[in-house]
């Protein structure tokens, strides 16, 4: 049984797809290589957002704004980069 990869258009056997990708159905599943993003041919991989910060300063780390089982959430400000002054 074969399927065409949604990303690269290759007609590949089921073994080239993960179980979760195969279950997405025809026209929606991507092969393992595409999922691993190896089809970018040296081009820069797209990202949802770039964070070009290089330095920051915490407002008040002793009193977190929120906390969970394994984390504290605090706000700070960027001190160097194009985002200087942003929270």
Secondary structure, DSSP 8 states (H G I E B T S, - for coil): -EEE-TTT--EEEGGGS-HHHHTT-TTT---HHHHTTGGGTTS----S------EEEES-TTS-SEE-SS-EE--EEEEESTTTT--
